[in-house]
Amino acid sequence: MQEINLIREFPGYDIKQNQALSTYTNTRVGGPADWIFWPRNLDELSEVTRYARNQALPITVLGNASNLIITNQGLRGLVIFLTRLTEVSVNENTVTAAAGAAIIDTAQVACEHDLAGLEWAAGIPGSVGGAVYMNAGAYGGQVDDCLLEAVVLTPEGALKTYSKQALDFGYRHSAVQGTGEIIVSATFQLVPDAKVNIAERMEDFNDRRASKQPLEYPSCGSVFKRPEGYFAGKLIMDAGLQGFQVGGAQVSTKHAGFIVNKGQATGSDYVAVIKHVQAVVHEQFQVDLEPEVRILGE
């Protein structure tokens, strides 16, 4: 059997072999990927994923790689970064963004066109595809408040449109998390408002974020889901865990809900800190903290 060589199979496509994922993640951690691919359009995406499935190559799709931790083992098979699919367009009161567009940029485009509803996303470092996949949210808003529909590429290579209802949104959950489908674009239904009002709300959220979150260090964002009846950050703080560190990964002294990379952290450091935090919080408060962040490569 001939060895798989994606660079040979797809000359001219942006494909790299055996690259450290730490170069491309917000946490700056992650072992090597067998193959990394940056599609420039849907045809490239469709062609390469079809080939990978036919060859039984595992596929992992990432956007800005902001809300995840990749372990030292890295990822086998094909890792696809959608960060070149960034087109954002406006049609009356809707904004449609390709999956690789930054949700921050999408919110900015909405603001420039006097459309409100995405202000909560003004400081979220993720991509539109990742935001839909996770039903991302902040400051009282989330994706399912304003999503109209999303388009996915199915494992069979067809494009399929999901309505908001069909996406079955829940807290940090959407239906596509279990289907193997790749989100390729999303359309948001927004409401007209004066640009100055929208910008003011976005600035307020960003000021609050900067004052409370450890933006000066690489991190994976908020690490744990909010347990019912509690706040994860307060539980971690009350457990005396701020400043707890394994290797280069530390529970932030600024916001206990974040784990930051203080320098040379590895994915294993992050996982060790998460497990320790879970154990101590459970022991002290009998509350189980469930990671919001995706941990890949274990």
Salt bridges, closest charged atoms under 4 A:
ASP14 OD1 - LYS16 NZ 3.77
ASP14 OD2 - ARG84 NH2 2.66
ASP34 OD1 - ARG76 NE 3.11
GLU44 OE2 - ARG40 NE 3.24
GLU119 OE2 - ARG201 NH2 2.72
GLU181 OE2 - LYS160 NZ 3.09
ASP193 OD2 - ARG201 NH2 2.77
ASP204 OD2 - ARG208 NH1 3.04
GLU216 OE1 - LYS254 NZ 3.91
ASP238 OD2 - LYS234 NZ 2.68
ASP288 OD1 - HIS282 ND1 2.82
GLU290 OE2 - LYS225 NZ 3.04
GLU292 OE2 - ARG172 NE 3.60
GLU298 OE2 - LYS275 NZ 3.99
